Amino acid sequence: MNTTSAPAVELDTKDLPAFCPNPNMPHWSSHPRVFLEIDGHGHAKCPYCGTEYQMKAGAVAHAH
């Protein structure tokens, strides 16, 4: 069984607030929009589809 996963979607500060589905996803695979909380390591995961998001190196997600 091959268990390769899609690479994480990279986010920059201009992409915040982060949400899923993101604009690059096809409409047929849509789910309700959910805003994502970026953790202390710059990572977030969509609770609906499991898409993983990662802040780009050097980009910082500031708490509001």
QUIDAMO-V81118 format. One record per helix or strand. SS is the DSSP state (helix for helix, strand for strand). FROM is the first residue (numbers start at 0). TO is the last residue. If there is no record, write none. Layout:
# QUIDAMO-V81118
ss=SS from=FROM to=TO
ss=SS from=FROM to=TO
This chain:
# QUIDAMO-V81118
ss=strand from=8 to=10
ss=helix from=12 to=14
ss=strand from=18 to=19
ss=helix from=26 to=28
ss=strand from=33 to=34
ss=strand from=42 to=44
ss=strand from=51 to=54
